Each structure stands twice: as C-alpha cells, then as structure tokens.
Amino acid sequence: METIYQNSTGFTISVAIRDDGVPVDLTAATVTLKLYAFGTDTLKWSHASIIDDIPNGLAHYVAIATDFDTLGDYYTNIVVTKTNYSIG
C-alpha cells in the first residue's frame, strides 16, 4: 500500500506485468490503470499507460491534477489486453 496525498500530481505509477512470475510480452497490447474507491467499488478514473519495455512487461502512468483531487481510500486494477490474451 502506498500513501498518496490529496492533489498530488506529476508522480509516476510504474507497473511490471507478470503472469506466474514471468514477464508478459506487451507486443500489440494495451495497459490500463483503473482507480476504484474502497467500499463502494466506484470507478474514479481509468487511464491508458505508456509501455516502456515491451518484452519485459514494463509500463507507467504519470498522475494528473484531477486523479487524486478527492480524499479517500482507493485501489488500482491493472488491465492488460492483447489479441487472444487478457489479464485483469
């Protein structure tokens, strides 16, 4: 768990996509981060990530001003979609 302060912007959320510990090749894939409120499971936002390292499954997203404008407890779901393969 990580603490992010209200109205924080410009920081990077990095993800390493693995399937049973093995990096997922992100060729022709999209990586989406979705932020939900605990308790209500209400979607706060959904953003495409930037893929940094295709064969090693690395991606990131840089937070913008409206991402953490509301105080609360949240969790992130990472969705990887590619032809004939989906994790999330």
N, CA and C of each residue as an Amber inpcrd file, in Angstrom:
protein
   264
   0.8400000  -1.1640000   0.0000000   0.0000000   0.0000000   0.0000000
   0.8900000   1.2330000   0.0000000   0.4540000   2.2580000  -0.6920000
   1.2160000   3.4940000  -0.7790000   0.3200000   4.6680000  -0.4110000
   0.8610000   5.6410000   0.3000000   0.1200000   6.8460000   0.6350000
   0.3700000   7.8910000  -0.4380000  -0.7120000   8.3920000  -0.9950000
  -0.6480000   9.4850000  -1.9720000  -1.4990000  10.6030000  -1.4020000
  -0.9490000  11.7870000  -1.3710000  -1.6480000  12.9040000  -0.7610000
  -2.6040000  13.5700000  -1.7390000  -3.6920000  14.1100000  -1.1790000
  -4.6920000  14.7840000  -1.9920000  -4.0380000  15.8660000  -2.8500000
  -4.4460000  15.9400000  -4.1090000  -3.9680000  16.9060000  -5.1040000
  -2.5230000  16.6790000  -5.5390000  -1.9760000  15.4960000  -5.2440000
  -0.6360000  15.1660000  -5.7420000  -0.6970000  14.9910000  -7.2530000
   0.3130000  15.5070000  -7.9460000   0.3780000  15.3610000  -9.4010000
   1.8170000  15.1130000  -9.8360000   1.9730000  14.6460000 -11.0570000
   3.2810000  14.5290000 -11.6680000   4.1250000  13.3500000 -11.2260000
   3.6330000  12.5150000 -10.3150000   4.4230000  11.3610000  -9.9100000
   4.0800000  10.1720000 -10.8110000   5.0030000   9.2370000 -10.8810000
   4.8540000   8.1030000 -11.7890000   4.3820000   6.8620000 -11.0490000
   3.3960000   6.1930000 -11.6240000   2.9490000   4.8930000 -11.1380000
   3.5140000   3.8710000 -12.1250000   4.4720000   3.0820000 -11.6660000
   5.1260000   2.0940000 -12.5280000   4.5340000   0.7160000 -12.2750000
   4.3890000  -0.0660000 -13.3470000   3.8700000  -1.4200000 -13.2110000
   4.7590000  -2.3920000 -13.9790000   4.9120000  -3.5750000 -13.4190000
   5.6310000  -4.6650000 -14.0720000   4.6140000  -5.7950000 -14.2370000
   4.2380000  -6.0780000 -15.4620000   3.2120000  -7.0760000 -15.7360000
   3.8470000  -8.4580000 -15.7880000   3.3530000  -9.3520000 -14.9290000
   3.8660000 -10.7130000 -14.8430000   2.7000000 -11.6900000 -14.8900000
   2.9390000 -12.8570000 -15.4170000   1.9780000 -13.9520000 -15.4030000
   2.7200000 -15.1480000 -14.8240000   2.3550000 -15.5520000 -13.6040000
   3.0750000 -16.6040000 -12.8720000   4.5570000 -16.2810000 -12.7390000
   4.8750000 -14.9990000 -12.5100000   6.2450000 -14.5660000 -12.2860000
   7.0530000 -14.3030000 -13.5390000   6.4800000 -14.5800000 -14.6960000
   7.1820000 -14.3960000 -15.9660000   6.7080000 -13.1060000 -16.6160000
   7.6250000 -12.2410000 -17.0850000   7.2030000 -11.0000000 -17.7480000
   6.2840000 -11.2940000 -18.9350000   5.2420000 -10.4740000 -19.0630000
   4.3110000 -10.6040000 -20.1830000   4.8040000  -9.7070000 -21.3140000
   4.9990000 -10.2840000 -22.4820000   5.3920000  -9.5140000 -23.6610000
   4.2050000  -8.6360000 -24.0480000   4.4240000  -7.3330000 -24.1220000
   3.3350000  -6.3880000 -24.3750000   3.2180000  -5.9810000 -25.8460000
   3.7470000  -6.8020000 -26.7480000   3.5840000  -6.5340000 -28.1730000
   2.0950000  -6.4920000 -28.4970000   1.6610000  -5.4250000 -29.1480000
   0.2640000  -5.2250000 -29.5580000  -0.7040000  -5.2190000 -28.3740000
  -0.2320000  -4.8140000 -27.2050000  -1.0650000  -4.7990000 -26.0060000
  -1.4010000  -3.3680000 -25.5880000  -2.4360000  -3.2490000 -24.7720000
  -2.7310000  -2.0020000 -24.0770000  -2.7050000  -2.3060000 -22.5810000
  -2.2500000  -1.3410000 -21.8030000  -2.2340000  -1.4620000 -20.3460000
  -3.0400000  -0.2960000 -19.8000000  -4.0750000  -0.6130000 -19.0370000
  -4.9590000   0.4100000 -18.4830000  -4.9490000   0.3200000 -16.9700000
  -4.7740000   1.4580000 -16.2960000  -4.8940000   1.5230000 -14.8440000
  -6.2640000   2.0810000 -14.5130000  -6.9380000   1.4170000 -13.5760000
  -8.2630000   1.8570000 -13.1350000  -8.2290000   2.0440000 -11.6230000
  -8.6760000   3.1910000 -11.1560000  -8.6760000   3.5130000  -9.7340000
 -10.1090000   3.4550000  -9.2210000 -10.3240000   2.6690000  -8.1550000
 -11.6430000   2.4790000  -7.5640000 -11.6340000   2.9030000  -6.0980000
 -12.7780000   3.3770000  -5.6090000 -12.9380000   3.7150000  -4.1960000
 -13.2130000   2.4400000  -3.4050000 -12.5000000   2.2660000  -2.2740000
 -12.7820000   1.1360000  -1.3920000 -14.2010000   1.2480000  -0.8670000
 -14.8330000   0.1260000  -0.6400000 -16.1650000   0.1110000  -0.0360000
 -17.2800000   0.1850000  -1.0590000 -17.1970000   1.1250000  -2.0000000
 -18.2700000   1.2830000  -2.9810000 -17.8910000   0.7090000  -4.3450000
 -16.6030000   0.4660000  -4.5430000 -16.0840000  -0.0120000  -5.8290000
 -16.4520000   0.9310000  -6.9840000 -16.5820000   2.2130000  -6.6690000
 -16.8900000   3.2200000  -7.6820000 -15.6220000   3.5750000  -8.4460000
 -15.6980000   3.5510000  -9.7700000 -14.5600000   3.8990000 -10.6100000
 -14.3050000   5.4010000 -10.5240000 -13.1050000   5.7710000 -10.0830000
 -12.6970000   7.1860000 -10.0220000 -12.1210000   7.6210000 -11.3570000
 -11.2280000   6.7880000 -11.9210000 -10.6840000   7.0750000 -13.2440000
 -10.1110000   5.8280000 -13.8920000  -9.9380000   5.9420000 -15.1950000
  -9.3420000   4.8780000 -16.0000000  -8.4380000   5.5560000 -17.0190000
  -7.1400000   5.1900000 -17.0260000  -6.1820000   5.8270000 -17.9330000
  -5.2970000   4.7840000 -18.6060000  -5.0230000   5.0240000 -19.8770000
  -4.0590000   4.1890000 -20.5910000  -2.6670000   4.4770000 -20.0510000
  -1.8510000   3.4520000 -19.9880000  -0.4700000   3.5940000 -19.5400000
   0.4570000   3.6660000 -20.7470000   1.6480000   4.1570000 -20.4980000
   2.6930000   4.1850000 -21.5190000   3.5350000   2.9290000 -21.3320000
   3.7030000   2.1680000 -22.4040000   4.5090000   0.9530000 -22.3340000
   5.9650000   1.3350000 -22.5340000   6.7970000   0.9610000 -21.5630000
   8.2160000   1.3350000 -21.5550000   9.1300000   0.2460000 -22.1140000
   8.8020000  -0.9910000 -21.8160000   9.6690000  -2.1120000 -22.1910000
   8.7630000  -3.2700000 -22.6020000   8.5490000  -3.4060000 -23.9030000
   7.6000000  -4.3900000 -24.4230000   7.9220000  -5.8120000 -23.9850000
   9.1430000  -6.3320000 -24.2260000   9.3820000  -7.7370000 -23.8890000
   9.4070000  -8.0340000 -22.3880000   9.6640000  -7.0270000 -21.5640000
   9.7450000  -7.2480000 -20.1170000   8.5040000  -6.8000000 -19.3560000
   7.4500000  -6.4010000 -20.0750000   6.1750000  -6.1000000 -19.4420000
   6.1630000  -4.8860000 -18.5430000   6.9310000  -3.8470000 -18.8810000
   7.0140000  -2.6520000 -18.0320000   6.2100000  -1.4970000 -18.6360000
   5.4550000  -0.8190000 -17.7780000   4.6480000   0.3200000 -18.2180000
   4.5640000   1.3340000 -17.0820000   4.0760000   2.5450000 -17.4120000
   3.8960000   3.5530000 -16.3620000   2.7840000   4.5190000 -16.7420000
   2.3350000   5.2550000 -15.7270000   1.3450000   6.3170000 -15.8990000
   1.7890000   7.4790000 -15.0090000   1.6660000   8.7170000 -15.5090000
   2.0170000   9.9050000 -14.7270000   0.7210000  10.5940000 -14.2890000
   0.5650000  10.7590000 -12.9830000  -0.6630000  11.3250000 -12.4110000
  -0.8790000  12.7720000 -12.8400000  -2.1420000  13.0940000 -13.1230000
  -2.5350000  14.4600000 -13.4840000  -3.3470000  15.0860000 -12.3520000
  -3.6470000  16.3710000 -12.4810000  -4.2590000  17.1550000 -11.4000000
  -5.5560000  16.5670000 -10.8580000  -6.4090000  16.0110000 -11.6890000
  -7.7050000  15.5360000 -11.2130000  -7.6920000  14.0970000 -10.6910000
  -6.5790000  13.4000000 -10.8040000  -6.5320000  11.9970000 -10.3960000
  -6.7460000  11.7970000  -8.9010000  -6.1440000  12.6350000  -8.0860000
  -6.2160000  12.4640000  -6.6380000  -6.7440000  13.7280000  -5.9680000
  -7.7870000  14.3100000  -6.5710000  -8.3700000  15.5380000  -6.0420000
  -9.3800000  15.2880000  -4.9260000  -9.8030000  14.0430000  -4.7620000
 -10.7880000  13.6910000  -3.7480000 -10.1420000  12.8040000  -2.6930000
 -10.2350000  13.2360000  -1.4390000  -9.6900000  12.4740000  -0.3220000
 -10.4360000  11.1560000  -0.1780000  -9.7150000  10.0680000   0.0490000
 -10.3700000   8.7780000   0.2360000  -9.3770000   7.6380000   0.1560000
  -9.9100000   6.4330000   0.2590000  -9.1200000   5.2200000   0.1460000
  -9.4600000   4.5640000  -1.1880000  -8.4260000   4.2340000  -1.9540000
  -8.6100000   3.7130000  -3.2990000  -7.7320000   2.5040000  -3.5420000
  -8.1010000   1.7240000  -4.5410000  -7.2500000   0.6350000  -5.0080000
  -7.1800000   0.6870000  -6.5300000  -6.1290000   0.1020000  -7.0910000
  -5.9110000   0.1350000  -8.5340000  -6.0510000  -1.2620000  -9.1170000
  -6.7150000  -1.3200000 -10.2510000  -6.8100000  -2.5440000 -11.0300000
  -6.0450000  -2.2850000 -12.3270000  -5.1810000  -3.2060000 -12.6920000
  -4.4030000  -3.0770000 -13.9220000  -4.9610000  -4.0680000 -14.9280000
  -5.3490000  -3.5690000 -16.1030000  -5.9230000  -4.4170000 -17.1390000
  -4.9850000  -4.4250000 -18.3400000  -4.5420000  -5.6210000 -18.7130000
  -3.7060000  -5.8010000 -19.8950000  -4.5530000  -6.5110000 -20.9400000
  -4.6480000  -5.9140000 -22.1170000  -5.4340000  -6.5110000 -23.1770000
  -4.5790000  -6.6290000 -24.4320000  -4.5710000  -7.8120000 -24.9900000
  -3.9220000  -8.0400000 -26.2720000  -4.6760000  -9.1560000 -26.9850000
  -4.5030000  -9.2640000 -28.2580000  -5.2320000 -10.2560000 -29.0280000
  -5.0150000 -11.6470000 -28.4580000  -6.1080000 -12.3430000 -28.1900000
  -6.0900000 -13.7110000 -27.6710000  -5.4010000 -13.8440000 -26.3110000
  -5.3430000 -12.7590000 -25.5180000  -4.6840000 -12.8130000 -24.2140000
  -5.1930000 -11.6550000 -23.3820000  -5.6350000 -11.9240000 -22.1770000
  -6.0910000 -10.8390000 -21.3090000  -5.7740000 -11.1770000 -19.8620000
  -5.2580000 -10.1890000 -19.1350000  -5.0190000 -10.3030000 -17.6960000
  -5.7390000  -9.1320000 -17.0600000  -6.4200000  -9.3270000 -15.9630000
  -7.0170000  -8.1890000 -15.2750000  -8.4050000  -8.4550000 -14.7840000
